[in-house]
Amino acid sequence: MSPGQSNPSDGVTNIDPSTWETGYNSIDKFYVSGVTNQKQWTYASGQYTGCSPTAASNIVMWYAKSYPSLNPTNNQRDIVMSLRKKMGTTQTSSGEGLTDFYNIDDGLQSYFRKNGRPNAEVQNGLLPDYDVWKMRIKYKGGHSTLQSYWSQNYFGNHTVTVVGYKEFVRGTFQSNSKYLVVKNNWASDIASDFYVKYGTWNTNIVTWVVNP
């Protein structure tokens, strides 16, 4: 398990990369404070709630600070269960949640529109590069997004909540080291923030709220 390891080969750790990155001139970083860190839980004979609706509930809670109608019961778990239905999340034979990546934006948008935000718009972006991630995270002063992976070396097929980035900037002919800061929703992971190194995923989707 890579959490707790410096510079792990699978690119995911809860150790700040500044403890091992060297030879850089500056750090370009941005962090969205105050995002919740909901974990998956089991219900109905050991079935998990699923990563996509659980991760998306953190975004709903973020916007609920400004729009309380998005959290009608004052219970984030109720938001997760509603998102499961709207995203069409099903269960695998092992009890894990399974969500079609292309249902994530539609399900999240439907939740917003059904809870007091009728003009809300949520979009998916396919295979965004690092500059796109930086732009989405800093959108309108800072907002969390979702990242969904296929076959990432540590996460596998998974969705997490992205709350920041950290880039170690080097000279003109040197490569920068680039990380996203995410909140993972596995029940077994107790760390608040994880760093995911750019280049350790080959396929991914960004889901972001255009208009809440």
N, CA and C of each residue as an Amber inpcrd file, in Angstrom:
protein
   636
   0.8570000  -1.1890000   0.0000000   0.0000000   0.0000000   0.0000000
   0.8900000   1.2330000   0.0000000   0.7170000   2.1120000  -0.9660000
   1.6150000   3.2440000  -1.0940000   1.3830000   4.3710000  -0.0940000
   0.1760000   4.6230000   0.4540000   0.0820000   5.6880000   1.4490000
   1.0980000   5.4810000   2.5690000   1.7910000   6.5680000   2.8930000
   2.8570000   6.5000000   3.8730000   4.2280000   6.3510000   3.2540000
   4.2890000   6.1220000   1.9350000   5.5660000   5.9640000   1.2500000
   5.9130000   7.2410000   0.4820000   7.1830000   7.5810000   0.4620000
   7.6540000   8.7130000  -0.3260000   7.9050000   8.2760000  -1.7670000
   7.4510000   9.0960000  -2.7010000   7.6910000   8.8680000  -4.1290000
   7.3780000   7.4310000  -4.5730000   6.1770000   6.9380000  -4.2990000
   5.8410000   5.5510000  -4.6310000   5.7420000   5.3400000  -6.1410000
   6.0160000   4.1330000  -6.5820000   6.0080000   3.8400000  -8.0120000
   4.6190000   3.9500000  -8.6170000   3.5640000   3.7480000  -7.8200000
   2.2080000   3.8620000  -8.3630000   1.6910000   5.2910000  -8.3450000
   2.4860000   6.2080000  -7.8170000   2.1610000   7.6280000  -7.9180000
   1.1740000   8.1670000  -6.9190000   0.7640000   7.4010000  -5.9130000
  -0.2560000   7.8580000  -4.9610000   0.2890000   7.7510000  -3.5420000
   0.2450000   8.8550000  -2.8070000   0.7090000   8.8370000  -1.4260000
   0.0510000   9.9640000  -0.6530000   0.0910000   9.8540000   0.6670000
  -0.3860000  10.9520000   1.5150000   0.7730000  11.7550000   2.0890000
   1.9790000  11.5070000   1.5970000   3.1610000  12.2580000   2.0110000
   3.3760000  13.4300000   1.0460000   3.5690000  14.6300000   1.5750000
   3.7740000  15.8060000   0.7350000   5.0030000  15.5980000  -0.1610000
   4.8490000  15.7510000  -1.4890000   5.9750000  15.5150000  -2.4060000
   7.1800000  16.4240000  -2.1670000   6.9840000  17.5360000  -1.4730000
   8.1180000  18.4280000  -1.2150000   9.1710000  17.7570000  -0.3440000
   8.8340000  16.6150000   0.2640000   9.8060000  15.9030000   1.0810000
  10.8090000  15.1380000   0.2310000  10.5030000  14.9260000  -1.0660000
  11.4800000  14.2250000  -1.9130000  11.8020000  14.9520000  -3.2190000
  10.9560000  15.8520000  -3.6810000  11.2400000  16.5730000  -4.9150000
  12.4150000  17.5370000  -4.6950000  13.3390000  17.5850000  -5.6390000
  14.5040000  18.4610000  -5.5290000  14.7510000  19.1600000  -6.8660000
  15.6170000  20.1530000  -6.8670000  16.0510000  20.8020000  -8.0880000
  15.0130000  21.6650000  -8.7650000  14.0290000  22.1310000  -8.0250000
  12.9950000  22.9800000  -8.6180000  13.2350000  24.4340000  -8.2340000
  12.6950000  25.3390000  -9.0540000  12.8630000  26.7730000  -8.8240000
  11.7340000  27.3750000  -7.9980000  10.5380000  26.8160000  -8.1490000
   9.3820000  27.3530000  -7.4280000   8.2940000  26.2800000  -7.3830000
   7.2530000  26.5400000  -6.6000000   6.0990000  25.6420000  -6.5080000
   4.8500000  26.4170000  -6.8940000   4.1400000  25.9240000  -7.8900000
   2.8410000  26.4720000  -8.2840000   1.7840000  25.5750000  -7.6560000
   0.9640000  26.1460000  -6.7800000   0.0010000  25.3010000  -6.0720000
  -1.3060000  26.0430000  -5.8510000  -2.3510000  25.2620000  -5.6200000
  -3.6740000  25.8160000  -5.3250000  -4.4250000  24.7530000  -4.5350000
  -5.1850000  25.1890000  -3.5400000  -5.9140000  24.2330000  -2.6910000
  -7.2760000  24.8110000  -2.3370000  -8.2970000  23.9850000  -2.4520000
  -9.6660000  24.3780000  -2.0940000  -9.9220000  23.8780000  -0.6750000
 -10.0170000  24.7810000   0.2680000 -10.2140000  24.4040000   1.6670000
 -11.6830000  24.1180000   1.9690000 -11.9030000  23.2920000   2.9590000
 -13.2510000  23.0780000   3.4640000 -14.0800000  22.0530000   2.7330000
 -13.4630000  21.2250000   1.8830000 -14.2070000  20.1680000   1.1760000
 -14.3150000  18.9570000   2.0920000 -15.5020000  18.4020000   2.1980000
 -15.6970000  17.2370000   3.0520000 -14.9870000  16.0110000   2.4730000
 -14.8420000  14.9840000   3.2970000 -14.0880000  13.7860000   2.9200000
 -14.9290000  12.5480000   3.2500000 -16.1010000  12.4500000   2.6340000
 -17.0030000  11.3340000   2.8930000 -16.3770000  10.0140000   2.4310000
 -16.4900000   8.9860000   3.2680000 -16.0120000   7.6550000   2.9280000
 -17.1970000   6.7600000   2.5450000 -16.9230000   5.7600000   1.7190000
 -17.9410000   4.7700000   1.4050000 -18.2770000   3.9680000   2.6580000
 -19.4710000   3.4100000   2.6570000 -19.8710000   2.5140000   3.7380000
 -20.6910000   1.3730000   3.1330000 -20.9180000   0.3650000   3.9070000
 -21.6790000  -0.7830000   3.4250000 -23.1130000  -0.7150000   3.9430000
 -24.0180000  -1.1910000   3.1440000 -25.4300000  -1.2520000   3.5140000
 -26.0080000  -2.4560000   2.7930000 -27.2160000  -2.8510000   3.1350000
 -27.9300000  -3.9260000   2.4350000 -27.0390000  -5.1470000   2.2150000
 -26.6740000  -5.7910000   3.3160000 -25.8890000  -7.0280000   3.2610000
 -24.5130000  -6.8450000   2.6400000 -23.8180000  -5.7930000   3.0540000
 -22.4280000  -5.6400000   2.6700000 -22.1730000  -4.9780000   1.3400000
 -23.1620000  -4.3330000   0.7450000 -22.9360000  -3.6260000  -0.5050000
 -22.3740000  -2.2400000  -0.2120000 -21.3850000  -1.8340000  -1.0250000
 -20.7730000  -0.5180000  -0.8540000 -21.5580000   0.5550000  -1.6110000
 -21.4720000   1.7670000  -1.0970000 -22.2130000   2.8620000  -1.7210000
 -21.6820000   3.2210000  -3.1000000 -20.4050000   2.9790000  -3.3640000
 -19.8300000   3.2830000  -4.6740000 -19.0120000   4.5640000  -4.6480000
 -17.9030000   4.5630000  -5.4020000 -16.9720000   5.6900000  -5.3460000
 -17.5280000   6.9510000  -5.9940000 -18.2210000   6.8160000  -7.1200000
 -18.6470000   8.0170000  -7.8520000 -19.6880000   8.8330000  -7.0820000
 -20.7870000   8.2260000  -6.6090000 -21.7260000   9.0360000  -5.8290000
 -21.1470000   9.5250000  -4.5170000 -20.2580000   8.7370000  -3.9070000
 -19.6590000   9.1680000  -2.6420000 -18.7420000  10.3630000  -2.8660000
 -17.8960000  10.2920000  -3.8910000 -17.0180000  11.4190000  -4.2040000
 -17.8200000  12.6500000  -4.6010000 -18.8710000  12.4440000  -5.3910000
 -19.6910000  13.5720000  -5.8510000 -20.4230000  14.2510000  -4.7050000
 -20.7210000  13.5070000  -3.6490000 -21.4140000  14.1250000  -2.5100000
 -20.5530000  15.2000000  -1.8570000 -19.2280000  15.0810000  -1.9440000
 -18.3550000  16.1260000  -1.4110000 -18.5490000  17.4400000  -2.1640000
 -18.7550000  17.3260000  -3.4760000 -18.9950000  18.5300000  -4.2830000
 -20.3390000  19.1470000  -3.9320000 -21.3530000  18.3010000  -3.7730000
 -22.6680000  18.8100000  -3.3830000 -22.5700000  19.5520000  -2.0480000
 -21.8760000  18.9700000  -1.0920000 -21.7390000  19.6100000   0.2160000
 -21.0100000  20.9460000   0.1110000 -20.0450000  21.0210000  -0.7930000
 -19.3210000  22.2800000  -0.9900000 -20.2820000  23.3740000  -1.4570000
 -21.1010000  23.0590000  -2.4430000 -22.0320000  24.0520000  -2.9590000
 -23.2050000  24.2970000  -2.0070000 -23.4930000  23.3390000  -1.1500000
 -24.5880000  23.5130000  -0.1910000 -24.2940000  24.6110000   0.8240000
 -23.0210000  24.9850000   0.9530000 -22.6950000  26.1160000   1.8210000
 -23.3550000  27.3910000   1.3150000 -23.4540000  27.5070000  -0.0160000
 -24.0880000  28.6760000  -0.6240000 -25.5510000  28.4270000  -0.9500000
 -25.8930000  27.1620000  -1.2040000 -27.2580000  26.8090000  -1.6040000
 -27.7510000  25.6810000  -0.7050000 -28.3150000  26.0120000   0.4620000
 -28.7020000  24.9910000   1.4450000 -29.7140000  23.9700000   0.9310000
 -30.4540000  24.3000000  -0.1160000 -31.4340000  23.3440000  -0.6460000
 -30.7690000  22.0760000  -1.1590000 -29.4620000  22.1340000  -1.4230000
 -28.7560000  20.9570000  -1.9220000 -28.5280000  19.9180000  -0.8280000
 -28.7230000  20.2980000   0.4150000 -28.5580000  19.3740000   1.5440000
 -29.8280000  19.3890000   2.3880000 -30.9380000  18.8920000   1.8340000
 -32.2430000  19.0900000   2.4780000 -32.3970000  18.3910000   3.8200000
 -31.6660000  17.3110000   4.0710000 -31.8220000  16.5770000   5.3220000
 -30.6660000  16.8120000   6.2910000 -29.7120000  17.6730000   5.9000000
 -28.5140000  17.9100000   6.7080000 -27.7710000  16.6090000   7.0080000
 -27.7440000  15.7380000   6.0130000 -27.0970000  14.4350000   6.1690000
 -26.4300000  14.0620000   4.8440000 -25.0960000  14.0680000   4.8110000
 -24.3920000  13.7970000   3.5620000 -24.6650000  12.3830000   3.0460000
 -24.9250000  11.4510000   3.9200000 -25.2020000  10.0930000   3.4760000
 -26.4800000  10.0240000   2.6270000 -27.4510000  10.8530000   2.9540000
 -28.6670000  10.8980000   2.1320000 -28.3470000  11.4150000   0.7300000
 -27.4130000  12.3430000   0.6350000 -26.9850000  12.8440000  -0.6650000
 -26.3350000  11.7300000  -1.4680000 -25.4740000  10.9460000  -0.8250000
 -24.8240000   9.8210000  -1.5150000 -25.8660000   8.8580000  -2.0750000
 -26.8340000   8.4900000  -1.2680000 -27.8250000   7.5060000  -1.7160000
 -28.6890000   8.0440000  -2.8480000 -28.9930000   9.3400000  -2.8130000
 -29.7360000   9.9450000  -3.9110000 -28.9080000   9.9640000  -5.1870000
 -27.6280000  10.2990000  -5.0570000 -26.7410000  10.3150000  -6.2220000
 -26.5720000   8.9150000  -6.8160000 -26.5640000   7.8850000  -5.9710000
 -26.4810000   6.5100000  -6.4790000 -27.6050000   6.2480000  -7.4850000
 -28.8010000   6.6410000  -7.1160000 -29.9520000   6.4120000  -7.9850000
 -29.8390000   7.2280000  -9.2660000 -29.4570000   8.4820000  -9.1290000
 -29.4170000   9.3590000 -10.2920000 -28.2680000   9.0030000 -11.2360000
 -27.1930000   8.4090000 -10.7070000 -26.0770000   7.9840000 -11.5480000
 -26.2310000   6.5550000 -12.0600000 -27.2720000   5.8690000 -11.5980000
 -27.4860000   4.5030000 -12.0430000 -26.4330000   3.5360000 -11.5240000
 -25.9190000   3.7950000 -10.3250000 -24.8890000   2.9380000  -9.7440000
 -25.4640000   1.5570000  -9.4450000 -24.7340000   0.5210000  -9.8490000
 -25.1290000  -0.8580000  -9.5850000 -24.0690000  -1.5260000  -8.7190000
 -24.2270000  -2.8100000  -8.4890000 -23.2950000  -3.5450000  -7.6410000
 -22.6120000  -4.6530000  -8.4360000 -21.3350000  -4.8530000  -8.1780000
 -20.6280000  -6.0010000  -8.7340000 -20.9220000  -7.2290000  -7.8620000
 -20.4700000  -8.3720000  -8.2980000 -20.7090000  -9.6000000  -7.5390000
 -20.0350000  -9.5750000  -6.1710000 -18.9960000  -8.7480000  -6.0260000
 -18.3000000  -8.6340000  -4.7410000 -18.8900000  -7.5480000  -3.8450000
 -19.9550000  -6.8730000  -4.3170000 -20.6120000  -5.8520000  -3.5140000
 -20.1160000  -4.4470000  -3.7360000 -19.1560000  -4.2570000  -4.6370000
 -18.6350000  -2.9230000  -4.9120000 -19.5760000  -2.1530000  -5.8290000
 -19.6010000  -0.8400000  -5.6600000 -20.4280000  -0.0120000  -6.5260000
 -19.8290000   0.1060000  -7.9130000 -20.6710000   0.1820000  -8.9220000
 -20.2270000   0.3030000 -10.3100000 -21.0540000   1.3780000 -10.9940000
 -20.3810000   2.4250000 -11.4950000 -21.0520000   3.5490000 -12.1420000
 -20.4380000   3.7920000 -13.5020000 -21.2620000   3.8970000 -14.5270000
 -20.7800000   4.2700000 -15.8520000 -20.2320000   5.6980000 -15.7720000
 -18.9890000   5.8920000 -16.2200000 -18.3740000   7.2130000 -16.1370000
 -19.2370000   8.2920000 -16.7850000 -19.9270000   7.9270000 -17.8470000
 -20.6970000   8.9230000 -18.5870000 -22.0300000   9.2420000 -17.9200000
 -22.3530000   8.5540000 -16.8330000 -23.5440000   8.8930000 -16.0510000
 -23.2350000   9.8450000 -14.9020000 -21.9540000  10.0600000 -14.6350000
 -21.6040000  10.8450000 -13.4550000 -22.0690000  12.2890000 -13.5880000
 -21.7650000  12.9390000 -14.7240000 -22.1600000  14.3380000 -14.8740000
 -23.6750000  14.4860000 -14.9460000 -24.3430000  13.5760000 -15.6620000
 -25.8020000  13.6490000 -15.7680000 -26.4600000  13.4510000 -14.4070000
 -25.9510000  12.4920000 -13.6340000 -26.5280000  12.2430000 -12.3210000
 -26.3240000  13.3950000 -11.3640000 -25.1340000  13.9870000 -11.3840000
 -24.8540000  15.1150000 -10.5100000 -25.6900000  16.3290000 -10.9190000
 -25.8040000  16.5650000 -12.2130000 -26.6270000  17.6680000 -12.6970000
 -28.0890000  17.4590000 -12.3100000 -28.5870000  16.2370000 -12.4480000
 -29.9680000  15.9470000 -12.0740000 -30.2030000  16.2150000 -10.5990000
 -29.2360000  15.8510000  -9.7620000 -29.3880000  16.1060000  -8.3270000
 -29.5030000  17.6030000  -8.0600000 -28.6390000  18.3940000  -8.6490000
 -28.6960000  19.8440000  -8.4590000 -30.0600000  20.3840000  -8.8820000
 -30.5170000  19.9640000 -10.0470000 -31.7610000  20.5120000 -10.5810000
 -32.9830000  20.0930000  -9.7840000 -32.9290000  18.9270000  -9.1580000
 -34.0500000  18.4510000  -8.3520000 -34.0350000  19.0300000  -6.9390000
 -32.9690000  19.7190000  -6.5970000 -32.8450000  20.2560000  -5.2410000
 -32.5720000  21.7600000  -5.2640000 -33.4280000  22.4680000  -5.9590000
 -33.4380000  23.9150000  -5.8770000 -32.5210000  24.6700000  -6.8080000
 -31.8290000  23.9670000  -7.7370000 -30.9440000  24.6320000  -8.6770000
 -31.3270000  24.2270000 -10.0960000 -32.4650000  24.6910000 -10.6050000
 -33.0090000  24.2100000 -11.8780000 -32.1640000  24.5290000 -13.0990000
 -31.2600000  25.4800000 -12.9990000 -30.4180000  25.8450000 -14.1420000
 -28.9870000  25.3230000 -14.0150000 -28.7740000  24.4110000 -13.0970000
 -27.4330000  23.8750000 -12.8850000 -26.9390000  23.1410000 -14.1290000
 -25.6410000  23.2170000 -14.3590000 -25.0160000  22.5200000 -15.4930000
 -23.7360000  21.8530000 -15.0210000 -23.6050000  20.5670000 -15.3240000
 -22.4210000  19.7850000 -14.9730000 -21.9180000  19.1110000 -16.2360000
 -20.6060000  19.0860000 -16.4140000 -20.0300000  18.5140000 -17.6310000
 -18.9230000  17.5240000 -17.3070000 -18.7260000  16.5840000 -18.2430000
 -17.5510000  15.7200000 -18.2490000 -16.5630000  16.2400000 -19.2820000
 -15.2910000  16.0850000 -19.0140000 -14.2470000  16.3590000 -19.9920000
 -13.3740000  15.1320000 -20.1220000 -13.1920000  14.6300000 -21.3220000
 -12.4770000  13.3820000 -21.5540000 -10.9830000  13.6270000 -21.7130000
 -10.1800000  12.8680000 -20.9940000  -8.7160000  12.8630000 -21.1130000
  -8.0950000  14.2540000 -20.9780000  -8.4500000  15.0250000 -19.9640000
  -7.8640000  16.3560000 -19.8190000  -6.3870000  16.2800000 -19.4460000
  -5.6000000  17.2510000 -19.9420000  -4.1980000  17.3070000 -19.5370000
  -4.0750000  18.1290000 -18.2510000  -2.8610000  18.2690000 -17.7800000
  -2.6550000  18.8790000 -16.4600000  -3.0880000  20.3450000 -16.4260000
  -2.8620000  21.0730000 -17.5030000  -3.2650000  22.4710000 -17.5360000
  -4.7810000  22.6210000 -17.4230000  -5.5120000  21.6690000 -17.9920000
  -6.9730000  21.6900000 -17.8570000  -7.3770000  21.4510000 -16.4130000
  -6.7140000  20.4980000 -15.7520000  -7.0100000  20.2630000 -14.3410000
  -6.7900000  21.5340000 -13.5240000  -5.6910000  22.2170000 -13.7550000
  -5.4040000  23.4380000 -13.0200000  -6.5020000  24.4810000 -13.2520000
  -6.9400000  24.5950000 -14.4890000  -7.9780000  25.5630000 -14.8240000
  -9.2910000  25.2230000 -14.1300000  -9.6640000  23.9380000 -14.1310000
 -10.9360000  23.5390000 -13.5130000 -10.9000000  23.7390000 -12.0060000
  -9.7700000  23.4230000 -11.3880000  -9.6720000  23.5580000  -9.9410000
  -9.7610000  25.0260000  -9.5160000  -9.1880000  25.9110000 -10.3190000
  -9.1980000  27.3420000  -9.9820000 -10.4310000  28.0680000 -10.5120000
 -11.3330000  27.3540000 -11.1670000 -12.5130000  27.9530000 -11.7930000
 -13.2910000  28.8060000 -10.7810000 -13.5250000  30.0610000 -11.1370000
 -14.2910000  30.9900000 -10.3160000 -13.7630000  31.0700000  -8.8860000
 -12.4490000  31.0770000  -8.7540000 -11.8580000  31.2600000  -7.4440000
 -11.5740000  29.9970000  -6.6660000 -11.9280000  28.8350000  -7.2210000
 -11.6060000  27.5740000  -6.5760000 -12.7980000  26.6950000  -6.3040000
 -12.8510000  25.5650000  -6.9810000 -13.9370000  24.5970000  -6.7760000
 -13.3890000  23.1900000  -6.9420000 -13.9050000  22.2690000  -6.1500000
 -13.4880000  20.8770000  -6.2840000 -14.1250000  20.2580000  -7.5250000
 -13.4730000  19.2280000  -8.0490000 -13.9560000  18.5090000  -9.2210000
 -13.8690000  17.0130000  -8.9240000 -14.2480000  16.2010000  -9.8950000
 -14.0960000  14.7560000  -9.7870000 -13.0920000  14.2690000 -10.8220000
 -12.2980000  13.2760000 -10.4490000 -11.4410000  12.5900000 -11.4070000
 -11.8020000  11.1130000 -11.3780000 -12.0740000  10.5610000 -12.5690000
 -12.3980000   9.1390000 -12.7040000 -11.3200000   8.4730000 -13.5370000
 -10.7830000   7.3680000 -13.0250000  -9.6880000   6.6600000 -13.6730000
 -10.1490000   5.3250000 -14.2580000  -9.4380000   4.8930000 -15.2940000
  -9.4410000   3.5030000 -15.7090000  -8.0440000   2.9590000 -15.4200000
  -7.9480000   1.9320000 -14.6110000  -6.7060000   1.1760000 -14.4280000
  -5.5310000   2.0350000 -13.9610000  -5.7690000   2.9660000 -13.0460000
  -4.6530000   3.6720000 -12.4250000  -3.8950000   2.6750000 -11.5470000
  -2.5870000   2.8500000 -11.4330000  -1.7540000   1.8280000 -10.8030000
  -2.1190000   1.5300000  -9.3500000  -2.6190000   2.5050000  -8.6300000
  -3.0220000   2.2810000  -7.2380000  -4.5350000   2.1930000  -7.1110000
  -5.2510000   3.1380000  -7.7200000  -6.6980000   3.2120000  -7.5500000
  -7.4640000   2.2150000  -8.4200000  -6.8780000   1.7950000  -9.5320000
  -7.6270000   0.9500000 -10.4700000  -8.6850000   1.7680000 -11.1730000
  -9.9080000   1.2400000 -11.2890000 -11.0550000   1.9770000 -11.8300000
 -11.7340000   2.6600000 -10.6430000 -11.6980000   3.9790000 -10.6170000
 -12.0830000   4.6620000  -9.3790000 -12.3780000   6.1220000  -9.6510000
 -13.1570000   6.7520000  -8.7460000 -13.4490000   8.1850000  -8.8020000
 -13.0790000   8.8200000  -7.4670000 -12.3780000   9.9510000  -7.5340000
 -11.9740000  10.6880000  -6.3290000 -12.3770000  12.1490000  -6.4810000
 -12.3350000  12.8750000  -5.3700000 -12.6280000  14.3070000  -5.3560000
 -11.3160000  15.0790000  -5.4050000 -11.1490000  15.9130000  -6.4120000
  -9.9160000  16.6890000  -6.5800000 -10.0860000  18.0460000  -5.9000000
  -9.1480000  18.3750000  -5.0130000  -9.2600000  19.6170000  -4.2460000
  -8.0720000  20.5520000  -4.4470000  -7.1110000  20.1620000  -5.2700000
  -5.9700000  21.0450000  -5.4750000  -4.9340000  20.4440000  -6.3970000
  -3.8590000  21.2090000  -6.5820000  -2.7260000  20.7110000  -7.3580000
  -1.4450000  21.2870000  -6.7670000  -0.3320000  20.6460000  -7.0900000
   0.9750000  21.1170000  -6.6440000   1.9800000  20.7730000  -7.7280000
   2.6050000  21.8010000  -8.3130000   3.5410000  21.6070000  -9.4220000
   4.9050000  22.1800000  -9.0390000   5.9320000  21.3550000  -9.1650000
   7.3020000  21.7600000  -8.8720000   7.9450000  22.2180000 -10.1860000
   8.1700000  23.5200000 -10.2910000   8.5670000  24.1620000 -11.5420000
  10.0860000  24.2110000 -11.6410000  10.6180000  23.6900000 -12.7460000
  12.0620000  23.6620000 -12.9680000  12.4260000  24.5450000 -14.1620000
  13.6490000  24.4080000 -14.6590000  14.1280000  25.2190000 -15.7570000
  13.4750000  24.8720000 -17.0800000  13.8030000  25.6690000 -18.1110000
  13.1510000  25.5550000 -19.4170000  13.2770000  24.1670000 -20.0190000
  14.4010000  23.5340000 -19.8780000  14.6340000  22.2370000 -20.5090000
  14.5380000  21.0780000 -19.5150000  13.8680000  21.3250000 -18.4010000
  13.6750000  20.2880000 -17.3960000  12.1790000  20.0540000 -17.1860000
  11.8270000  18.8360000 -16.8770000  10.4170000  18.5000000 -16.6760000
   9.9640000  18.8920000 -15.2760000   8.7730000  19.4690000 -15.2140000
   8.1710000  19.7590000 -13.9220000   7.5550000  18.4900000 -13.3420000
   7.5130000  18.3990000 -12.0300000   6.7890000  17.3260000 -11.3600000
   5.4140000  17.8560000 -10.9720000   4.3640000  17.1280000 -11.3750000
   3.0020000  17.6430000 -11.2600000   2.1370000  16.6590000 -10.4780000
   1.3620000  17.2060000  -9.5600000   0.5020000  16.3740000  -8.7140000
  -0.8920000  16.9850000  -8.6200000  -1.8940000  16.1190000  -8.4850000
  -3.2160000  16.5440000  -8.0480000  -3.3680000  16.1670000  -6.5900000
  -4.0920000  16.9870000  -5.8430000  -4.4180000  16.6840000  -4.4520000
  -5.8660000  16.2150000  -4.4150000  -6.0950000  15.0220000  -3.8880000
  -7.4350000  14.4290000  -3.9430000  -7.8420000  13.8980000  -2.5790000
  -9.1380000  13.7510000  -2.4310000  -9.7110000  13.0630000  -1.2730000
 -10.2450000  11.7160000  -1.7600000  -9.7280000  10.6550000  -1.1800000
 -10.1430000   9.3110000  -1.5580000 -11.2770000   8.8500000  -0.6490000
 -12.1550000   8.0050000  -1.1760000 -13.3500000   7.6170000  -0.4240000
 -13.3630000   6.1600000   0.0220000 -12.2460000   5.4600000  -0.0770000
 -12.2030000   4.1100000   0.4700000 -12.3120000   4.1760000   1.9930000
 -13.1200000   3.3030000   2.5520000 -13.3120000   3.2880000   4.0020000
 -12.0210000   3.0010000   4.7450000 -11.1110000   2.2870000   4.1050000
  -9.8620000   1.8890000   4.7610000  -8.8160000   2.9960000   4.7800000
  -8.9980000   4.0540000   4.0050000  -8.0200000   5.1390000   3.9260000
  -8.4210000   6.2570000   4.8840000  -7.5970000   6.4630000   5.8960000
  -7.9480000   7.4520000   6.9130000  -7.3200000   8.8110000   6.6430000
  -6.3720000   8.8800000   5.7050000  -5.7140000  10.1550000   5.4130000
  -6.7120000  11.1350000   4.8030000  -6.4930000  12.4150000   5.0440000
  -7.3850000  13.4300000   4.4920000  -7.0860000  13.6920000   3.0190000
  -5.8110000  13.9300000   2.6910000  -5.4290000  14.2800000   1.3250000
  -4.4090000  13.2920000   0.7750000  -4.5630000  13.0010000  -0.5130000
  -3.5940000  12.1790000  -1.2230000  -3.0340000  12.9850000  -2.3930000
  -1.7830000  12.7140000  -2.7290000  -1.1360000  13.3240000  -3.8810000
  -1.0320000  12.2670000  -4.9800000  -1.5040000  12.6150000  -6.1740000
  -1.4680000  11.6850000  -7.3120000  -0.6020000  12.3050000  -8.3920000
   0.4970000  11.6590000  -8.7210000   1.4530000  12.2210000  -9.6570000
   0.9580000  12.1110000 -11.0890000   1.0300000  13.2310000 -11.8000000
   0.6480000  13.2550000 -13.2110000   1.5660000  12.3200000 -14.0010000
   0.9610000  11.5140000 -14.8610000   1.7060000  10.5240000 -15.6180000
   1.5120000   9.1170000 -15.0830000   0.8900000   8.9930000 -13.9010000
   0.6020000   7.6650000 -13.3620000  -0.8080000   7.2120000 -13.6910000
  -1.5060000   7.9870000 -14.5170000  -2.7850000   7.5460000 -15.0740000
  -2.7400000   7.7750000 -16.5820000  -3.3310000   6.8860000 -17.3150000
  -3.3660000   6.9930000 -18.7760000  -4.7170000   7.4650000 -19.2820000
  -5.7550000   7.1400000 -18.5520000  -7.1130000   7.4990000 -18.9760000
  -7.8430000   8.0930000 -17.7870000  -8.5540000   9.1790000 -18.0280000
  -9.2920000   9.8040000 -16.9390000 -10.3260000  10.7740000 -17.4800000
 -11.2990000  11.0810000 -16.6350000 -12.3460000  12.0530000 -16.9490000
 -12.3950000  13.0770000 -15.8190000 -12.5920000  14.3320000 -16.1860000
 -12.8890000  15.3660000 -15.1950000 -14.3870000  15.6490000 -15.2500000
 -15.0160000  15.7130000 -14.0830000 -16.4110000  16.1330000 -13.9700000
 -16.4320000  17.3980000 -13.1430000 -17.0360000  18.4400000 -13.6770000
 -17.0050000  19.7180000 -12.9770000 -18.3270000  20.4470000 -13.1350000
 -18.6110000  21.2830000 -12.1490000 -19.8570000  22.0480000 -12.1320000
 -19.6270000  23.3600000 -12.8790000 -20.2950000  23.5140000 -14.0260000
 -20.2000000  24.7470000 -14.7960000 -20.9930000  25.8570000 -14.1200000
 -22.2390000  25.5350000 -13.7800000 -23.1100000  26.4650000 -13.0660000
 -23.8360000  25.6930000 -11.9830000 -23.7180000  26.0990000 -10.7130000
 -24.4100000  25.3730000  -9.6360000 -25.8970000  25.7220000  -9.6090000
